[in-house]
Amino acid sequence: MTIVLDSASATLPGGPGLPQERRLRTSIPGPRSQELMARKSAAVAGGVGVAVPIAVVAAGGGVVVDADDNSLIDLGSGIAVTGVGNANPRVVEAVQNQVAAFTHTCFTIAPYESYIAVAEALNRLTPGDHEKRSALFNSGAEAVENAVKIARHYTGRQAIVTFEHAYHGRTNLTLALTAKNQPYKSGFGPFAPEIYRVPLSYPYRDGLTGAQAAARAITVIEKQIGAENLAAILIEPIQGEGGFVVPAEGFLPGLVDWARNHDVVFIADEVQTGFGRTGRMFASEHEGIVPDLVVTAKGIAGGLPLSAVTGRAEIMDAPQVGGIGGTYGGNPLACVAALATIEAYESDGLVERAQRIGDTLLGRLRGIQARDPRLGDVRGRGAMVAMELIDPATGAPDARLTGRIARYAYEHGVILLTAGTDGNVIRFLPPLTISDALLSEGLDVVAEALAGA
Ligand SMILES: *Cc1c(COP(=O)(O)O)cnc(C)c1O
């Protein structure tokens, strides 16, 4: 099962430190991981679950190593965060230098350059060449909340449109925006008012063209809310937690056009799709849409907590001085990590790499799909690919099969994430630093899991 380090991974950032191999020394979880899981149960709140019950000691390139010296192939990147690889050398060096210089002053008390440099980079990289401003926060949910605050302030309106199957976070406002009851919302209400959910474009399930799906959503907006009450339309250009639903072509441009004609702020939540993941720097670029505000987080800082809202200067500048901020937002460690991460995306060919990873993923999974009717749909862009698992007799979502595949995978040394409102989607989000050999071996394990289930 051990494979030799291939030449590709030896040169990839994040990779060289750790042998790039799948290695099983014990069953998973091994004895040390089991010991840690017992301590977790006794010490950590029960609501904090884990998908893969291991004790991580190191990670990089395309692997995660546990305390029993098992080396697992990482097909999840900690939910699309470590696109540049875990402990990417550029990030490590930047953070080590910064932590020794100063760790915190609070940007809104005594500012520093790295925050401003991150804002400049985001203003340059996000779609559109209009004048932009950025503000930095800690988590994706916090940035989504701030985008909503800014859009409401700018428009003087309150209503926010969100979509079926949406995921925008776990704070109270973002839970109102999120569509999935279990496990996210159940028991945690009441939720924030003035949030309206409208139908998505879900080509595999609705069979509509993008224009038809946009017209359907717009009709609901006009009949049930009214443009004059609507501050913003908030959407993931490709849904993450909802199951990597890629809307039919024309759906996103149709919504953007309508929003522009009605002075409604169009917010793209690119928290999961951003930073090269889909084979473009941002997923909005695939259809050439230019959002008014773009929300980013996850892949932004190589694993350090950072998030941002970037958008049109006149919208971003609307709130009063002091209206936007927070103690830790744009922490200096996270900012230098983001600058190093952005340099890695731009200088190490990682955006192109995402496209090649996606070609491999789609090719292999469509090959399996041709022989296996349980793969109802295979979809995605770049290194953001999913398979939707169904009961071939009825077309019904098969969450049990999905759970069995994910479990088989980690027991055989592959970290695989699930998704979907019905829990029947396996999502592939490998680090962009994974070698071809490891990616291929990870997919072999997925094929084995399907064959055995
Ligand atoms: C993960 C995610 C969020 C929330 O980000 P956190 O950092 O977990 O708060 C918001 N939107 C999308 C699309 C996400 O994938």
The ligand as an ORCA input file, in Angstrom:
! r2SCAN-3c Opt
* xyz 0 1
  C     -18.006     27.305      5.100
  C     -18.895     28.286      4.472
  C     -19.381     29.399      5.171
  C     -19.101     29.630      6.635
  O     -17.740     29.782      6.878
  P     -17.181     29.631      8.386
  O     -15.757     30.050      8.290
  O     -17.366     28.171      8.746
  O     -18.019     30.512      9.234
  C     -20.155     30.314      4.488
  N     -20.444     30.138      3.186
  C     -20.011     29.078      2.478
  C     -20.358     28.950      1.034
  C     -19.228     28.102      3.099
  O     -18.807     27.036      2.403
*
